[in-house]
Amino acid sequence: MEDIQLPADVLLSVISRAVEGPRAACVAATVSPAFRAAADSDTVWSRFLPADLAPLSYPAAPLPRSKKELFLRLSGAHALLEDGLTSAWLDRETGAKSYMVAARAMRIIWVHTPDYWRWIPREDSRFPTCAELLAVCWLDIAGTIASRMLSGDTRYAAYLVFKMTDDCYGLDSPLQVASVSVGEVTSTHLVRLQSRAGDEENDVTEQEAPPRLPIERPDGWMEVELGDWYNHGSDDTEVSASVKETTYGGNWKKGLIIQGLEIRPMS
């Protein structure tokens, strides 16, 4: 296809207004050399980078040569923030900011009692240590993030990221209650951290929908969705996501390994 004969500055202006996201910019770049020059420009890719970019900047050299390269770097891998307890990256489809809050920054009941929990190193974790459950009869795990850290006008979901040890037990019952609270608004649903064959028959009740089950992630960890919400970006509220048991049955548990709480845009 021949290049469209438009002045370069006009073509750049048109494309910078027309493309709605990183994928559209990449598609536009395949049309012709002139389109590629415009679609790969800093003018276009600056639109997909958050205004408060500094906390997401990578310390690694070499420095990116263009805004597109910077976006691809920020969306291709995570970076630890200064506190060392938060991992951040950009969603490759939308450019929205995404985070994982480390287990050490979460509220885990009895986590400081050595008989109940311990901190262990994991080479496959984004953080130096994860929380391993040794023995408890009650689960209550929660993490928070400030809404101002997230991208505005974006629907987010929160996920507990975890693994199970080979000798885990007791995590299949009772069902856990997951919740997401944004300000004074809270949504809840049931989850099952550990599922076994035949559990589905006992999961449906007249009052509740079947619980959400964990799925395996590409990185080998498991995740279960705790809830979703729309982040308007116009206020400064705290978002809290939790999973806990609301009925006490004396059912002892072991073998849950928590990496953290992930907050990312819904696809």
Phi, psi and omega per residue, in radians:
M1 nan 2.353 3.138
E2 -1.333 2.646 3.100
D3 -1.083 2.441 3.019
I4 -1.245 2.236 -3.039
Q5 -1.450 1.366 3.040
L6 -2.156 2.545 3.055
P7 -0.955 2.509 -3.062
A8 -1.003 -0.700 -3.112
D9 -1.214 -0.567 3.094
V10 -1.215 -0.784 3.123
L11 -1.075 -0.725 3.101
L12 -1.075 -0.762 3.131
S13 -1.078 -0.736 -3.130
V14 -1.139 -0.840 -3.086
I15 -1.178 -0.686 -3.123
S16 -1.107 -0.458 3.106
R17 -1.576 -0.451 -3.011
A18 -1.502 -0.677 -3.070
V19 -1.246 2.374 -3.058
E20 -1.822 -0.042 3.138
G21 -3.074 3.046 -3.120
P22 -0.995 -0.696 -3.139
R23 -1.101 -0.759 3.138
A24 -1.096 -0.643 3.110
A25 -1.143 -0.695 3.119
C26 -1.155 -0.673 3.098
V27 -1.134 -0.763 3.130
A28 -1.054 -0.570 -3.106
A29 -1.199 -0.270 -3.121
T30 -1.548 -0.121 -3.052
V31 -1.199 -0.842 -3.086
S32 -2.905 2.906 3.078
P33 -0.997 -0.665 3.138
A34 -1.164 -0.739 3.094
F35 -1.111 -0.690 -3.121
R36 -1.092 -0.754 3.141
A37 -1.053 -0.694 3.139
A38 -1.301 -0.802 -3.056
A39 -1.194 -0.450 3.137
D40 -1.609 0.065 -3.038
S41 -1.279 2.765 3.073
D42 -1.084 -0.549 3.135
T43 -1.033 -0.755 -3.141
V44 -1.260 -0.866 -3.005
W45 -1.325 -0.311 3.035
S46 -1.106 -0.477 3.138
R47 -1.176 -0.396 -3.083
F48 -1.677 -0.037 3.123
L49 -1.737 2.384 3.129
P50 -1.132 2.588 -3.141
A51 -1.091 -0.647 3.120
D52 -1.620 1.126 -3.022
L53 -1.317 -0.468 -2.999
A54 -0.880 -0.796 -3.123
P55 -1.111 -0.320 -3.120
L56 -1.714 -0.017 -3.055
S57 -1.162 2.545 3.127
Y58 -1.609 2.383 3.093
P59 -1.376 -0.270 -3.033
A60 -1.215 2.499 3.045
A61 -1.653 2.793 -0.020
P62 -1.407 2.838 3.106
L63 -1.183 2.540 3.124
P64 -1.097 2.517 -3.086
R65 -1.496 -0.238 -3.101
S66 -2.671 2.914 3.082
K67 -1.141 -0.602 3.103
K68 -1.127 -0.782 3.123
E69 -1.102 -0.670 3.098
L70 -1.113 -0.765 3.120
F71 -1.077 -0.793 -3.128
L72 -1.104 -0.603 3.110
R73 -1.208 -0.767 -3.102
L74 -1.244 -0.427 3.139
S75 -1.706 -0.161 -3.106
G76 -1.621 -0.287 -3.136
A77 -2.745 2.815 -3.125
H78 -1.587 2.785 3.082
A79 -2.301 2.413 3.078
L80 -1.372 2.353 3.041
L81 -1.323 3.061 -3.027
E82 -1.051 -0.538 -3.106
D83 -1.257 -0.230 -3.133
G84 1.259 0.040 -3.088
L85 -2.040 0.084 -3.138
T86 -2.371 2.245 3.086
S87 -1.807 2.396 -3.067
A88 -2.329 2.615 3.063
W89 -2.842 2.997 3.108
L90 -1.848 2.465 3.064
D91 -1.225 2.214 -3.031
R92 -1.201 -0.480 -3.123
E93 -1.364 -0.659 -2.985
T94 -2.067 -0.348 -3.029
G95 1.454 0.013 -3.133
A96 -1.201 2.566 -3.138
K97 -1.294 2.453 3.134
S98 -2.280 2.676 -3.069
Y99 -2.521 2.711 2.833
M100 -2.218 2.243 3.098
V101 -1.665 2.196 -3.082
A102 -1.145 2.696 3.114
A103 -0.985 -0.612 -3.128
R104 -1.154 -0.345 3.111
A105 -1.706 0.064 3.135
M106 -1.708 2.862 3.047
R107 -1.695 1.970 -3.139
I108 -2.161 2.042 -3.070
I109 -1.079 2.306 3.118
W110 1.183 0.294 -3.083
V111 -1.171 -0.361 -3.139
H112 -1.617 0.138 3.080
T113 -1.722 1.936 -3.022
P114 -1.019 -0.462 3.131
D115 -1.293 -0.312 -3.053
Y116 -1.823 -0.729 -3.123
W117 -2.379 2.776 2.994
R118 -2.543 2.727 3.113
W119 -1.700 2.244 -3.077
I120 -2.244 2.528 3.042
P121 -1.340 2.559 3.096
R122 -2.437 2.116 3.135
E123 -1.199 -0.403 -3.124
D124 -1.618 0.170 3.134
S125 -1.737 2.685 3.059
R126 -1.314 -0.263 -3.061
F127 -2.094 2.765 -3.078
P128 -1.030 -0.648 -3.092
T129 -2.377 2.729 3.058
C130 -2.187 2.827 3.128
A131 -1.660 2.171 3.101
E132 -1.922 2.238 3.122
L133 -1.376 2.136 3.102
L134 -1.663 -0.778 3.121
A135 -3.050 2.027 2.981
V136 -2.521 2.808 3.063
C137 -1.934 0.160 -3.078
W138 -2.678 2.278 3.105
L139 -1.855 2.365 3.060
D140 -2.724 1.782 -3.008
I141 -2.268 2.308 -3.110
A142 -2.616 2.648 3.058
G143 -2.444 2.730 -3.095
T144 -2.328 2.775 3.024
I145 -2.650 2.577 3.107
A146 -1.395 2.335 -3.100
S147 -1.069 -0.469 -3.127
R148 -1.166 -0.338 3.108
M149 -1.325 -0.317 -3.054
L150 -1.620 2.883 3.092
S151 -1.345 2.488 3.139
G152 -1.332 2.795 3.108
D153 0.922 0.796 -3.088
T154 -2.403 2.372 3.046
R155 -1.562 2.148 -3.123
Y156 -1.922 2.805 2.980
A157 -2.354 2.636 3.127
A158 -1.950 2.435 -3.084
Y159 -2.319 2.348 2.958
L160 -1.449 2.209 -3.116
V161 -1.871 2.140 -2.984
F162 -2.704 3.004 2.977
K163 -2.387 2.961 3.065
M164 -2.090 2.455 3.022
T165 -1.332 2.864 -3.126
D166 -1.123 -0.471 -3.102
D167 -1.826 0.466 -3.129
C168 -1.198 2.680 3.057
Y169 -2.797 2.833 2.999
G170 1.396 -0.012 -3.065
L171 -1.596 -0.011 -3.135
D172 -1.563 -0.220 -3.086
S173 -2.722 2.459 -0.056
P174 -1.310 2.964 3.093
L175 -1.057 2.562 3.104
Q176 -1.662 2.664 3.107
V177 -1.846 2.116 3.084
A178 -1.745 2.528 3.139
S179 -2.582 2.656 2.998
V180 -2.255 2.220 3.135
S181 -2.077 2.235 3.060
V182 -2.131 1.839 -3.008
G183 1.144 -2.141 -3.122
E184 -1.721 0.052 -3.106
V185 -1.755 2.213 -3.107
T186 -2.245 2.377 3.016
S187 -2.097 2.516 -3.094
T188 -2.363 2.736 2.960
H189 -2.815 2.917 -3.121
L190 -1.519 2.553 3.026
V191 -2.346 2.793 3.023
R192 -2.233 1.956 -3.093
L193 -1.214 -0.572 -3.132
Q194 -2.252 2.163 -3.121
S195 -2.017 2.616 3.102
R196 -2.293 2.774 3.108
A197 -1.039 2.277 -3.140
G198 1.713 -0.247 3.135
D199 -1.100 -0.555 -3.056
E200 -1.023 -0.553 -3.105
E201 -1.156 -0.459 -3.100
N202 -1.781 0.050 -3.026
D203 -1.517 -0.425 -3.054
V204 -1.608 2.198 3.068
T205 -2.186 2.959 3.128
E206 -1.201 -0.463 -3.051
Q207 -1.606 -0.507 -2.977
E208 -2.189 2.640 2.990
A209 -1.323 2.826 3.095
P210 -1.011 2.568 -3.120
P211 -1.207 2.675 3.025
R212 -1.353 2.433 -3.085
L213 -1.884 2.682 3.114
P214 -1.241 2.677 3.054
I215 -2.222 2.738 3.123
E216 -1.485 2.376 3.139
R217 -1.574 2.841 3.080
P218 -1.026 -0.456 -3.130
D219 -1.481 0.083 3.095
G220 1.615 -0.208 3.066
W221 -1.459 2.934 3.051
M222 -1.811 2.703 3.034
E223 -2.515 2.594 3.037
V224 -2.316 2.343 -3.114
E225 -1.318 2.262 -3.133
L226 -1.672 -0.292 3.130
G227 2.642 2.996 -3.136
D228 -2.398 2.880 -3.134
W229 -2.822 2.837 3.097
Y230 -1.758 2.136 3.138
N231 -1.656 1.909 -3.094
H232 -1.297 -0.558 3.139
G233 1.414 0.139 -3.100
S234 -1.862 0.007 3.139
D235 -2.332 3.126 -3.105
D236 -2.232 1.281 -3.131
T237 -1.877 2.900 3.089
E238 -1.730 2.341 3.063
V239 -1.794 2.196 3.139
S240 -2.121 2.297 3.083
A241 -2.164 2.386 -3.060
S242 -2.531 2.815 2.965
V243 -2.429 2.241 -3.100
K244 -2.730 2.933 3.054
E245 -1.719 2.431 -3.119
T246 -1.920 -0.113 3.061
T247 -2.134 2.390 -3.101
Y248 -1.753 2.076 3.127
G249 -2.136 0.085 3.141
G250 1.205 0.428 -3.098
N251 -1.552 1.876 -3.096
W252 -1.303 2.562 -3.040
K253 -2.292 2.722 3.139
K254 -2.740 2.599 2.899
G255 1.721 0.128 3.072
L256 -1.471 2.247 3.088
I257 -2.021 2.053 -3.065
I258 -1.799 2.142 3.022
Q259 -1.556 -0.761 3.133
G260 2.955 -2.977 3.128
L261 -1.956 2.076 -3.131
E262 -1.758 2.353 3.110
I263 -2.144 2.010 -3.098
R264 -2.539 2.776 3.127
P265 -1.086 2.554 3.070
M266 -1.339 2.450 -3.128
S267 -1.464 nan nan
